Amino acid sequence: MLLVTWDSVLVGVSLIVAFIAAFTALDTAGRVAVSQGWQARLWLMVGGVAMGIGIWAMHFIGMLAMMMPMHYDSGLTVLSLLAACGACVLAFAQTQGGLRFSRRRWLIGSAMLGSGVAAMHYIGMRALLISPAPHWRLSLVALSVAIAYLASAAALWLAFHLRQSEKNILTMRALGALVMGVAIAGMHYTGMAAAQFDRHSMTLAQGVSSQGLAVWVALVTLSILGFTLLASMLDAQLRAARLAQRLKQANQELHQLAMHDNLTALPNRVMLEQRLDAALRQASRDGAGFALMYMDLDGFKAVNDTWGHFVGDRLLIAVADRLRGQLDDDMLLARLGGDEFVLLTTGNDSARTVALAQRLVRAIDAAFELERYLLRVSLSVGVALWPQHGRSKQELMFNADSAMYHVKYSGRNGCCLFEPAMSASAQHQLALANDLWQALERQEMRLFYQPKFRSSGSELIGFEALLRWQHPTRGLLMPDIFLPRAEKTGQIVALGNWVINEACRQLKQWHSDGHEHWTVSVNLSALQFHQRDLLETVRQALLRHQLPGGALTLEIAETVAMRDPQFSQQRISELQKIQVSVAIDNFGIGYANLLHLKHLDASELKIDRSFINSLRADSEDATVVSAMLALAQTLNLRMVAEGVETEEQQTLLTRLGFDALQGYLLGKPTPADRVGDFIVS
């Protein structure tokens, strides 16, 4: 047998090529992981081909390291190259199926790559034009194939787990490439050791010579691998630059969201407090005063209730724009939420500050034209000056708010400077708001019940539950004193849920006392009507007290029902599925029409008391009420009149055909233990 010697320089070159090829493959696998679409497919193809060429080049440089003249069949040489490239592309495609690298895809990819590397090696050996052909030691052949599969499995595992690594990425890829390169070289030289050449072997003088092949392989391989690595580095730099730009833009957007109101783009409470802190520090340092204005729109809730939140939001945007137009650049206008605005301005000259506040009031007093809507609201402004009206942020905000509420109680649509006497009234309101949070826990809420009779006035058919607050120091409070604050803070939902449960509990007691035909109606606030869990709250109350759904009627104001007819239709339909009746309250003062009412599928209409108060047989209101009654009969709705205070009204309403009546003439709201007074024996 021929004793084969090796060129140590070329052996070293082959190991270097294997390392570079492996590093290139791992690097491009990372490019595939962060790319999408055609870019990912392009990097997959480039990476697979580059690794295939690298493995193939390492193989032939290793063969050239044998100190013997050789010629190669060009066709088989090209075929071995294609086998290596194709196997690498298909195998590395198995690593790009998502975040989770399954064992099945790993084994399939390893089999593909191992088979491709083994085929490349032995097709390359077959390309040797030598006679006689070499003899093979099958044990070493089997070992080389096994190494090929193990090396392939290691290569794919590393390609997946290092493709998105961020910590010490270059070091980890270099170590991974070293492992892959040594494994690939080990397979090659094990396979070469399996070949035994006869001492009389002769190369055939045809095909490609070893000298020409050495130059060709070296130039092409280094060019391709170098270009691939350079392209990968440029792509990484461009991607990093784009990512940095996106991060910068995202940070700007996050800062905008954190510091500004989404609707009006005005600074929000967070930014206001930061600027107010800065103004306090500067004022304490140089003595320059500043002014704080607390502003609230008058009549905005009516716009929301009548025309809906979409129109209300557009009005807030228009108000913000109009206010901005009256201000200088060094003034800060912020929106705290809802219809509340705060203005921070330099200087504490009272005359100049009040003049500015009056200018803002006049600006808002002009009508707003929003397409087909002509809307009017006004502005109440309270002014606090530093240091006259407070030295801390909290004190200034509270006193400006107190002055604003003083304007509201004095007729609205104006402004005033804070005065110490105003704080007492503000403290009163604040204390009432604080007490309200604990009113339910202290069991201070009460329900009064106003009876509802058949139109003849003789048969009691049920009650309307009305909320009262038995305050421990202020006595019995009517809902108009505390419900607006509850609506503003969201406490109205908890109060409303308590009313539903308590009314059902009381009704169950009346049923147990023998009045099974009685019903109870409960008013829903706008916020409660739109609560996601309203249906479950009602269902649980009925189930807890073992009441049929028909025993409970939920009343919603006409303006609430018409704010979003599509939602109202859906919500009323949901309530009717559990047999709960729905009444449209205060009917006639909004903008309901026949089409909307037809689709709402309510059970009854309650005519607003403003029509009943001035009702006379020959009055215009009688004509309007008759038309409403005809509408209700057309839609098969029960008609209820509230606010009946005279016998003349009762007689007229009965003659018109109303189904039920309620009012002070028939019975005032009373505690549950006194409803027996309404029962006619």
C-alpha positions in Angstrom: 0.0 0.0 0.0 1.1 3.6 -0.7 2.2 5.5 2.3 0.5 8.9 2.2 2.1 12.0 3.6 0.4 15.3 4.4 1.2 19.0 3.9 0.8 20.5 7.3 0.2 24.0 5.9 -2.7 22.9 3.8 -4.1 20.8 6.7 -4.1 24.0 8.8 -5.7 25.9 5.9 -8.5 23.3 5.7 -9.2 23.7 9.4 -9.3 27.5 9.1 -11.7 27.2 6.2 -13.9 24.8 8.2 -14.0 27.3 11.1 -14.8 30.3 8.9 -17.5 28.3 7.1 -19.1 27.3 10.4 -18.9 30.8 11.8 -20.5 32.2 8.6 -23.3 29.6 8.9 -24.1 30.5 12.5 -24.0 34.2 11.7 -26.4 33.9 8.8 -28.7 31.7 10.8 -28.9 34.7 13.2 -29.8 36.9 10.2 -32.6 34.5 9.2 -34.0 34.6 12.7 -34.5 38.4 12.7 -35.6 38.7 9.1 -39.0 38.0 7.6 -40.5 37.1 4.2 -38.2 37.2 1.2 -35.3 38.5 3.3 -35.4 35.5 5.5 -35.5 33.2 2.5 -32.6 35.0 0.9 -30.4 34.8 4.1 -31.3 31.1 4.4 -30.2 30.4 0.8 -27.0 32.5 1.2 -26.1 31.0 4.6 -26.7 27.4 3.4 -24.7 27.9 0.1 -21.9 29.6 2.0 -21.6 26.8 4.5 -21.9 24.2 1.7 -19.1 25.8 -0.2 -17.0 26.1 2.9 -17.4 22.4 3.8 -16.7 21.5 0.2 -13.6 23.7 0.1 -12.3 22.3 3.3 -12.7 18.8 1.9 -10.8 19.5 -1.3 -8.1 21.5 0.5 -7.7 18.6 2.8 -7.4 16.3 -0.2 -4.8 18.6 -1.8 -2.9 18.3 1.5 -2.0 14.7 0.4 1.5 14.8 -1.0 0.6 13.1 -4.3 -0.3 14.3 -7.7 -4.0 14.2 -8.5 -6.5 15.0 -11.1 -10.3 15.3 -10.6 -13.3 14.6 -12.7 -15.0 18.0 -13.2 -18.5 16.7 -13.3 -18.3 14.7 -10.1 -16.5 17.6 -8.5 -19.4 19.9 -9.3 -21.9 17.3 -8.1 -20.1 17.0 -4.7 -20.3 20.8 -4.4 -24.1 20.8 -5.2 -24.6 18.0 -2.7 -23.0 20.0 0.1 -24.8 23.2 -0.7 -28.2 21.5 -1.1 -27.9 19.6 2.1 -26.9 22.7 4.1 -29.8 24.8 2.8 -32.4 22.1 3.5 -31.0 21.3 6.9 -30.7 24.9 8.1 -34.3 25.5 7.0 -35.3 23.1 9.7 -34.0 25.5 12.4 -36.3 28.4 11.2 -39.7 27.0 12.1 -40.4 29.2 15.1 -39.2 29.8 18.7 -39.4 26.1 19.6 -37.0 23.7 17.9 -38.7 20.3 18.0 -36.8 17.1 18.2 -38.4 15.8 15.1 -37.2 18.7 13.0 -33.7 18.5 14.6 -33.4 14.8 13.7 -34.7 15.4 10.1 -32.3 18.3 9.6 -29.4 16.3 11.1 -30.1 13.4 8.7 -30.2 15.7 5.7 -27.0 17.5 6.6 -25.1 14.3 7.6 -26.2 12.6 4.4 -25.2 15.6 2.3 -21.8 15.9 3.9 -21.1 12.2 3.6 -22.3 12.2 0.0 -20.1 15.3 -0.8 -17.0 13.6 0.7 -17.4 10.3 -1.1 -18.5 11.8 -4.4 -15.4 14.0 -4.1 -13.3 10.9 -3.5 -14.9 9.2 -6.4 -13.9 12.2 -8.5 -10.2 11.3 -8.1 -8.9 10.1 -11.4 -6.5 7.4 -10.1 -5.8 3.9 -11.2 -6.2 1.5 -9.5 -9.1 2.9 -7.4 -8.4 3.1 -3.7 -9.5 0.4 -1.3 -11.7 1.2 1.6 -11.6 0.3 5.3 -15.3 -0.1 6.0 -14.9 0.4 9.8 -13.4 3.9 9.2 -16.0 4.6 6.5 -18.7 3.9 9.0 -16.9 6.0 11.6 -16.6 8.9 9.3 -20.3 8.7 8.4 -21.2 8.6 12.1 -19.0 11.6 12.7 -20.8 13.4 9.9 -24.2 12.8 11.5 -23.0 13.8 14.9 -21.3 16.9 13.5 -24.5 17.8 11.7 -26.6 17.4 14.8 -24.2 19.6 16.7 -24.2 22.2 13.9 -28.0 22.4 13.8 -28.4 22.6 17.5 -25.9 25.4 17.7 -27.5 27.2 14.7 -30.8 27.3 16.4 -29.8 28.1 20.0 -27.3 30.8 19.0 -29.4 32.4 16.3 -31.1 34.9 18.7 -28.6 34.9 21.6 -27.7 38.4 22.8 -25.2 37.7 25.6 -21.6 37.4 24.4 -22.9 36.5 21.0 -19.6 36.7 19.1 -17.8 34.6 21.7 -20.5 32.0 21.7 -20.6 31.8 17.9 -16.8 31.6 17.7 -16.8 28.7 20.2 -19.7 27.1 18.3 -17.9 27.5 15.0 -14.8 25.9 16.5 -16.7 22.9 17.6 -18.4 22.6 14.2 -15.1 23.1 12.3 -13.3 20.4 14.3 -16.2 18.0 13.9 -16.3 18.6 10.1 -12.6 18.3 9.8 -12.6 15.1 11.9 -15.2 13.5 9.6 -13.1 14.4 6.5 -9.8 13.1 7.8 -11.4 10.0 9.1 -12.8 9.4 5.7 -9.5 10.1 4.1 -7.8 7.6 6.4 -10.4 5.0 5.3 -9.0 5.2 1.7 -5.9 3.0 1.0 -4.0 3.6 -2.3 -2.0 1.0 -4.1 1.8 1.8 -4.3 1.6 1.5 -8.1 -1.4 3.9 -8.3 -1.2 6.4 -11.1 -3.2 9.5 -11.8 -4.9 9.8 -15.2 -3.8 12.8 -17.2 -7.3 14.3 -17.7 -9.7 16.4 -15.7 -8.8 19.3 -13.5 -5.2 19.3 -12.0 -4.6 19.7 -8.4 -2.6 22.9 -8.9 -5.4 24.6 -10.8 -8.0 23.4 -8.4 -6.1 24.7 -5.4 -6.0 28.2 -6.7 -9.6 28.1 -7.8 -10.9 26.7 -4.5 -9.0 29.2 -2.4 -10.1 32.3 -4.4 -13.7 31.3 -4.8 -14.2 30.1 -1.2 -12.5 33.1 0.5 -14.4 35.5 -1.8 -17.8 33.9 -1.1 -17.3 33.5 2.7 -15.8 37.0 2.9 -18.7 38.5 1.0 -21.2 36.6 3.1 -19.7 37.8 6.3 -19.4 41.4 5.1 -23.0 41.4 3.9 -24.1 39.9 7.3 -22.2 42.6 9.2 -23.6 45.4 7.0 -27.1 44.0 7.5 -26.6 43.8 11.3 -25.4 47.4 11.3 -28.4 48.6 9.2 -30.8 46.6 11.4 -29.2 48.0 14.5 -29.5 51.5 13.1 -33.2 51.0 12.2 -33.9 49.4 15.6 -32.2 52.4 17.3 -34.4 54.8 15.3 -37.5 52.8 16.1 -36.6 52.7 19.8 -36.0 56.5 19.7 -39.4 57.0 18.0 -41.1 54.6 20.5 -39.5 56.4 23.4 -40.8 59.7 22.1 -44.3 58.2 21.6 -44.2 56.7 25.1 -43.1 60.1 26.5 -45.9 61.7 24.6 -48.5 59.2 25.9 -47.1 59.5 29.5 -47.1 63.3 29.5 -50.1 64.2 27.3 -53.8 63.6 27.1 -54.7 61.2 24.3 -57.8 63.1 23.2 -56.8 66.7 23.1 -52.9 66.3 23.0 -52.7 68.7 25.9 -50.3 68.0 28.8 -51.9 65.7 31.4 -51.8 65.6 35.2 -48.3 64.1 35.3 -46.7 66.8 33.2 -48.7 69.5 35.1 -47.4 68.3 38.4 -43.8 68.3 37.1 -44.1 71.8 35.8 -45.9 72.9 38.9 -43.1 71.5 41.1 -40.5 73.3 38.9 -42.5 76.6 39.2 -42.6 76.2 43.0 -38.8 75.7 43.1 -38.2 78.7 40.9 -40.7 80.9 42.8 -39.0 79.9 46.1 -35.6 80.8 44.7 -36.2 84.1 43.0 -39.6 85.2 44.5 -41.4 85.4 41.1 -45.0 84.4 41.6 -47.3 82.5 39.3 -51.0 81.8 38.9 -53.0 78.6 38.8 -56.4 78.4 37.1 -58.8 75.5 37.6 -61.4 75.4 34.8 -64.5 73.3 34.4 -67.1 73.3 31.5 -70.7 74.1 32.4 -73.3 72.0 30.6 -70.9 69.4 29.2 -72.7 66.5 30.8 -75.9 67.5 29.0 -74.0 67.4 25.7 -72.7 63.9 26.5 -76.1 62.7 27.6 -78.0 64.2 24.7 -75.6 63.7 21.7 -73.3 60.9 22.9 -69.6 60.6 23.8 -68.4 61.0 20.2 -69.9 64.5 20.0 -68.6 65.2 23.5 -65.1 64.2 22.6 -65.1 66.5 19.6 -66.4 69.3 21.7 -63.5 68.8 24.2 -61.0 69.0 21.3 -62.7 72.2 20.0 -62.6 73.7 23.6 -58.9 72.8 24.0 -58.1 74.4 20.6 -60.0 77.6 21.5 -58.3 77.9 24.9 -54.9 77.4 23.3 -55.6 80.2 20.9 -55.9 82.6 23.8 -52.6 81.7 25.5 -49.0 82.7 25.2 -46.2 80.1 24.6 -44.9 80.3 28.2 -48.3 79.2 29.6 -49.1 75.5 30.3 -52.7 74.3 29.6 -53.4 70.8 30.9 -56.4 68.5 30.8 -56.9 66.6 34.0 -59.7 64.4 32.6 -63.4 64.8 31.8 -64.1 68.4 31.3 -61.5 69.7 33.7 -58.6 71.9 32.6 -55.8 73.6 34.5 -53.8 76.6 33.4 -50.3 77.4 34.8 -49.1 80.9 34.0 -46.2 83.1 35.2 -46.8 86.3 37.2 -49.2 86.7 40.1 -50.7 90.1 39.3 -54.3 89.6 40.2 -55.7 92.1 37.7 -53.8 90.7 34.8 -54.7 87.1 35.8 -58.4 87.8 36.2 -58.4 89.6 32.8 -56.9 86.5 31.2 -59.5 84.3 32.9 -62.3 86.5 31.7 -60.9 86.3 28.2 -61.0 82.5 28.4 -64.6 82.6 29.7 -65.7 84.8 26.8 -63.9 82.6 24.3 -65.8 79.5 25.4 -69.1 81.3 25.7 -69.3 81.5 21.9 -71.2 78.7 20.2 -69.3 75.7 18.8 -70.3 74.6 15.3 -69.4 70.9 14.8 -70.8 69.9 11.4 -74.6 69.6 12.0 -74.3 70.3 15.7 -74.5 73.8 17.2 -73.4 73.4 20.8 -73.1 75.8 23.7 -71.2 75.4 26.9 -69.7 77.8 29.3 -66.6 78.0 31.5 -66.2 78.3 35.3 -62.7 79.4 36.3 -61.2 79.5 39.8 -57.9 81.3 40.3 -55.2 80.8 43.0 -52.0 82.9 43.2 -48.7 82.0 44.7 -47.9 82.8 47.5 -51.1 84.6 48.5 -53.4 81.6 48.2 -51.0 78.8 49.1 -47.4 77.7 49.0 -47.7 74.0 48.3 -48.9 72.3 45.1 -51.8 70.6 46.9 -52.9 73.8 48.6 -52.9 75.8 45.4 -54.8 73.1 43.5 -57.4 72.7 46.2 -57.9 76.5 46.6 -58.2 77.0 42.8 -60.7 74.2 42.7 -62.6 75.8 45.6 -62.8 79.1 43.7 -64.1 77.3 40.6 -66.9 75.6 42.6 -67.8 78.9 44.1 -68.3 80.2 40.5 -70.5 77.2 39.7 -72.7 77.7 42.8 -72.9 81.4 42.0 -74.4 80.9 38.5 -71.5 79.6 36.4 -70.0 81.1 33.3 -67.5 83.3 35.1 -64.3 83.5 37.1 -63.1 84.6 40.6 -60.1 84.7 42.8 -59.9 82.4 45.7 -60.9 83.8 49.1 -60.5 82.1 52.5 -64.2 81.8 53.0 -64.5 79.6 49.9 -62.3 76.9 51.5 -65.0 76.2 54.1 -67.6 75.3 51.4 -65.0 73.3 49.5 -64.0 71.5 52.7 -67.7 70.7 53.2 -68.0 69.2 49.7 -64.7 67.3 50.1 -65.8 65.9 53.5 -69.1 64.8 52.0 -67.2 63.0 49.1 -64.9 61.3 51.6 -67.9 60.2 53.7 -69.6 58.8 50.6 -66.8 56.2 50.2 -67.7 54.7 53.5 -71.5 55.1 53.4 -72.2 51.6 52.1 -69.8 50.0 54.6 -71.5 51.9 57.4 -75.0 50.9 56.1 -76.1 54.5 55.8 -77.9 54.2 52.5 -81.7 53.9 52.6 -84.3 53.0 50.0 -87.6 54.9 49.9 -90.4 53.5 47.8 -92.9 55.6 45.8 -96.0 53.6 44.9 -97.3 53.0 41.3 -101.0 52.6 40.8 -103.2 51.5 38.0 -104.5 54.6 36.2 -107.8 54.4 38.1 -105.7 55.0 41.3 -107.2 52.1 43.3 -104.9 49.2 42.6 -101.3 49.2 43.9 -99.1 47.4 41.4 -95.6 48.2 42.6 -93.0 50.7 43.7 -90.1 52.7 42.4 -87.0 52.4 44.6 -85.4 55.8 45.4 -82.1 56.2 47.1 -81.5 58.4 50.2 -78.4 58.8 52.4 -78.9 58.8 56.1 -75.8 60.8 57.0 -74.8 60.5 60.7 -74.3 64.2 61.2 -76.2 65.9 58.3 -79.4 64.0 58.4 -81.3 62.5 55.5 -79.7 63.7 52.2 -81.5 63.7 48.9 -79.8 62.1 45.8 -79.2 65.4 44.1 -76.7 66.3 46.8 -74.4 63.2 46.5 -75.2 61.4 43.3 -73.4 63.9 41.0 -70.2 63.4 43.0 -70.8 59.6 42.9 -71.1 59.7 39.1 -67.9 61.8 38.8 -65.9 59.4 40.9 -67.4 56.1 39.7 -68.9 55.3 43.1 -72.3 55.3 41.3 -71.7 51.7 40.2 -71.3 50.3 43.7 -74.3 52.3 44.9 -76.4 51.2 41.9 -75.5 47.5 42.6 -76.5 47.9 46.2 -79.9 49.4 45.2 -80.6 46.5 42.9 -79.9 43.9 45.6 -81.7 45.8 48.4 -84.8 46.4 46.2 -84.9 42.7 45.3 -84.5 41.7 49.0 -87.4 44.0 50.0 -89.6 42.8 47.2 -89.1 39.2 48.2 -90.2 40.1 51.7 -93.4 41.7 50.3 -94.0 38.6 48.1 -93.7 36.4 51.2 -96.3 38.7 53.0 -98.8 37.8 50.2 -98.3 40.6 47.7 -96.9 38.4 44.8 -98.2 40.7 42.1 -96.1 43.7 43.3 -93.1 44.7 41.2 -90.2 47.1 41.9 -88.4 49.5 39.5 -84.8 50.7 39.9 -83.1 53.6 38.1 -79.8 52.9 36.3 -77.2 55.5 35.9 -75.5 55.9 32.5 -72.3 54.5 33.9 -74.0 51.5 35.4 -76.0 50.8 32.2 -72.7 50.5 30.3 -71.0 48.3 32.9 -69.8 45.0 31.5 -71.1 43.0 34.5 -74.5 44.6 34.8 -76.3 41.5 33.5 -74.5 39.2 36.0 -75.3 41.6 38.9 -79.0 41.6 38.1 -79.1 37.8 37.5 -77.3 37.1 40.9 -79.7 39.5 42.7 -82.7 37.7 41.3 -81.3 34.3 42.1 -80.2 35.3 45.6 -83.7 36.4 46.5 -85.5 33.8 44.4 -87.5 36.4 42.3 -88.7 35.9 38.8 -87.2 38.3 36.2 -90.6 40.0 35.6 -90.7 41.3 39.1 -87.9 43.8 38.4 -88.0 46.8 36.1 -84.8 48.7 35.3 -85.4 52.4 34.3 -82.9 54.2 32.0 -83.2 57.8 31.0 -84.2 58.5 27.4 -81.0 60.5 26.8 -78.9 57.5 28.0 -80.8 55.0 25.8 -80.5 57.2 22.7 -76.8 58.0 23.2 -75.8 54.7 21.5 -79.0 53.1 20.2 -77.1 50.0 18.9 -75.5 49.3 22.3 -78.8 50.1 24.1 -80.7 47.6 21.8 -78.2 44.9 22.6 -78.2 45.6 26.4 -82.0 45.7 26.6 -82.2 42.5 24.6 -79.8 40.8 27.1 -81.9 42.0 30.0 -85.1 40.8 28.4 -83.6 37.3 28.0 -83.6 37.0 31.8 -87.2 38.4 31.7 -86.2 41.8 33.3 -88.4 44.7 32.0 -86.8 47.9 30.9 -88.5 51.3 31.1 -87.5 54.4 29.2 -87.6 57.2 31.8 -88.0 61.0 31.3 -89.4 60.3 27.9 -90.1 63.4 25.7 -87.2 65.6 26.7 -84.6 64.0 24.5 -84.5 63.1 20.8 -86.0 59.6 20.7 -87.8 58.7 17.5 -90.2 56.0 16.4 -87.5 54.0 14.6 -85.1 53.9 17.7 -87.9 53.0 20.1 -89.1 50.2 17.8 -85.7 48.6 17.8 -85.0 49.2 21.6 -87.7 46.7 22.5 -88.4 48.3 25.9 -91.4 47.4 28.0 -92.7 50.8 29.1 -92.4 54.5 28.7 -92.4 57.0 31.6 -93.5 60.5 30.5 -91.3 63.2 31.9 -93.0 65.1 34.8 -92.5 68.4 32.9 -95.4 67.5 30.6 -97.6 66.4 33.5 -97.0 69.5 35.7 -98.8 71.9 33.3 -101.2 69.3 31.9 -104.7 70.7 31.3 -107.5 69.3 29.2 -107.2 72.1 26.6 -103.5 72.6 26.8 -100.8 72.1 24.2 -99.1 69.6 26.5 -102.3 67.4 26.4 -101.9 67.2 22.6 -98.3 66.2 23.0 -99.0 63.6 25.6 -101.8 62.2 23.5 -99.3 61.8 20.6 -96.9 60.1 22.9 -99.6 57.7 24.1 -100.5 56.8 20.5 -96.8 56.1 19.8 -96.6 53.8 22.9 -99.8 51.9 21.9 -98.4 51.4 18.4 -95.2 49.9 19.8 -97.2 47.9 22.4 -95.5 49.7 25.3 -97.0 50.3 28.7 -97.4 54.0 29.4 -96.6 55.4 32.9 -97.0 59.0 34.0 -94.9 60.3 36.9 -95.3 63.6 38.8 -99.1 63.4 39.2 -100.1 66.0 41.8 -103.7 66.9 41.1 -106.9 65.0 40.7 -107.5 66.8 37.4 -104.2 65.4 36.1 -105.2 61.9 37.3 -108.6 62.1 35.7 -107.2 63.4 32.4 -104.4 60.8 32.3 -106.8 58.0 33.1 -109.2 59.1 30.3 -106.3 59.3 27.9 -105.5 55.7 28.5 -102.3 55.6 30.7 -101.5 52.2 32.2 -100.0 53.4 35.5 -99.6 56.6 37.5 -97.3 57.8 40.3 -96.8 61.1 42.0 -97.3 62.9 45.3 -101.1 62.9 44.8 -101.1 59.1 45.0 -98.2 58.6 47.4 -94.9 60.2 48.4 -91.7 58.2 48.7 -91.7 56.4 52.0 -89.6 53.8 53.9 -90.4 50.1 53.3 -92.0 49.6 56.8 -94.7 52.2 56.0 -95.9 51.0 52.5 -98.8 49.4 54.2 -100.4 52.9 54.3 -100.9 52.6 50.5 -102.9 49.4 50.7 -106.6 49.9 50.3 -108.5 47.4 52.5 
